[in-house]
Amino acid sequence: MTASIIDGKAHAAGLGERIAASVAALAGTAGTPPGLAVVLVGEDPASAVYVRNKGRTARGVGMASFEHVLPADTTQDALMKLIAELNADDAVDGILVQLPLPAHLDSLAVIDAIDPAKDVDGLHPLNAGRLASGLPGLVSCTPLGCLMLLRATRGDLSGLDAIVVGRSILVGKPVAQLLLAENCTVTLAHSRTRDLARKVAAADIVVAAVGQPEMVKGAWIKPGATVIDVGINRVERDGESVLVGDVEFGVASRTAGAITPVPGGVGPMTIMCLIHNTLVAAYRRRGLSVPRLW
Ligand SMILES: Nc1nc(=O)c2c([nH]1)NC[C@@H]1CN(c3ccc(C(=O)N[C@@H](CCC(=O)O)C(=O)O)cc3)C=[N+]21
């Protein structure tokens, strides 16, 4: 069996078109377009690329984009002051602080200071708690993108056995919560998990988010399983720098039913989910009911 390749770029583009239509509708009724503020501290070139990409995608669907690039030696007080200003600014519906922050800054305190109604990254403890409690809130972008791809590929997920490899706050834990809410039976595996190969081999859905190149072996994958690869690892191969995921793609794609590539899988969905969350925040902040776009 050869897996079908889940085209994250195409899914993101389709979602982007539906978002653009809702942005236009909102601007028509409420006057102002949704606004996304992205905050970058320091000049890490990879982060600068992502921040520009986010701004470009926001403008592409008709949103306002506010980019704040602060020097690497920015103080905690200065950053907290900017967050307070963005919280108070009515033109800003979504706030994203690009992580990781330089080591001298307390990122938990920064995330805690963001108005939960504008926390389009879904990282504020209130939004994490809402997800765990099954209440409506804002869901982290990468986990939401994984869920959208799974629903588009498998339809109803009820009763399926899912394994999430990696328990990070950013991805693993929220993905597990989302799959549980979809009535999957969820195994949340991590670095201390025993006999990972056997557990992966029992799963209908595999979400790999460990940040280690090709750590999940292709031979472990159950025939017909759906594989979502969250990893983006830059490695040297035959003297060239290439991107690989957390799954051994070449082997896995011979057994899986469907699999996401890296690049072109989860990554493009992450950015479009940020834009999606900004739209959701904008509708809620205007007291309007949120259109369902996926
Ligand atoms: N507060 C916060 N929220 C984030 O969501 C966040 C963050 N900080 N810090 C950095 C990471 C990284 N991230 C990516 C988003 C899209 C791609 C993406 O679109 N990747 C492309 C190609 C990447 C390439 O070619 O280098 C792909 O997979 O096809 C990658 C990485 C969001 N992050």
The ligand as a Tripos MOL2 file, in Angstrom:
@<TRIPOS>MOLECULE
LIG
   33    36     1     0     0
SMALL
NO_CHARGES

@<TRIPOS>ATOM
      1 N1          4.2640   31.8140   19.8140 N.pl3     1 LIG1
      2 C1          4.6310   31.0230   18.8110 C.ar      1 LIG1
      3 N2          3.6920   30.3600   18.0910 N.ar      1 LIG1
      4 C2          4.0580   29.5670   17.0420 C.ar      1 LIG1
      5 O1          3.1900   28.9560   16.3790 O.2       1 LIG1
      6 C3          5.4450   29.4530   16.7260 C.ar      1 LIG1
      7 C4          6.3610   30.1650   17.5250 C.ar      1 LIG1
      8 N3          5.9350   30.9240   18.5470 N.ar      1 LIG1
      9 N4          7.6900   30.0880   17.2840 N.pl3     1 LIG1
     10 C5          8.2120   29.3250   16.1850 C.3       1 LIG1
     11 C6          7.3000   28.1840   15.7940 C.3       1 LIG1
     12 C7          7.5720   27.6330   14.4220 C.3       1 LIG1
     13 N5          6.3290   27.7860   13.6850 N.pl3     1 LIG1
     14 C8          6.1820   27.4020   12.3460 C.ar      1 LIG1
     15 C9          5.1020   27.7660   11.5910 C.ar      1 LIG1
     16 C10         5.0120   27.4320   10.2430 C.ar      1 LIG1
     17 C11         6.0210   26.7140    9.6130 C.ar      1 LIG1
     18 C12         5.9290   26.4010    8.1670 C.2       1 LIG1
     19 O2          5.0520   26.8620    7.4700 O.2       1 LIG1
     20 N6          6.8620   25.5900    7.6190 N.am      1 LIG1
     21 C13         6.9050   25.2450    6.2120 C.3       1 LIG1
     22 C14         8.3010   25.3170    5.6170 C.3       1 LIG1
     23 C15         9.3960   25.7710    6.5530 C.3       1 LIG1
     24 C16        10.7500   25.9650    5.8780 C.2       1 LIG1
     25 O3         10.8880   25.7550    4.6740 O.co2     1 LIG1
     26 O4         11.6700   26.3360    6.6320 O.co2     1 LIG1
     27 C17         6.3910   23.8260    5.9830 C.2       1 LIG1
     28 O5          6.4090   23.0180    6.9290 O.co2     1 LIG1
     29 O6          6.0030   23.5480    4.8650 O.co2     1 LIG1
     30 C18         7.0840   26.3230   10.3730 C.ar      1 LIG1
     31 C19         7.1640   26.6570   11.7230 C.ar      1 LIG1
     32 C20         5.4220   28.4160   14.4830 C.2       1 LIG1
     33 N7          5.9280   28.6690   15.6900 N.pl3     1 LIG1
@<TRIPOS>BOND
     1     1     2 1
     2     2     3 ar
     3     2     8 ar
     4     3     4 ar
     5     4     5 2
     6     4     6 ar
     7     6     7 ar
     8     6    33 1
     9     7     8 ar
    10     7     9 1
    11     9    10 1
    12    10    11 1
    13    11    12 1
    14    11    33 1
    15    12    13 1
    16    13    14 1
    17    13    32 1
    18    14    15 ar
    19    14    31 ar
    20    15    16 ar
    21    16    17 ar
    22    17    18 1
    23    17    30 ar
    24    18    19 2
    25    18    20 1
    26    20    21 1
    27    21    22 1
    28    21    27 1
    29    22    23 1
    30    23    24 1
    31    24    25 2
    32    24    26 1
    33    27    28 2
    34    27    29 1
    35    30    31 ar
    36    32    33 2
@<TRIPOS>SUBSTRUCTURE
     1 LIG1         1 GROUP 0 **** ****
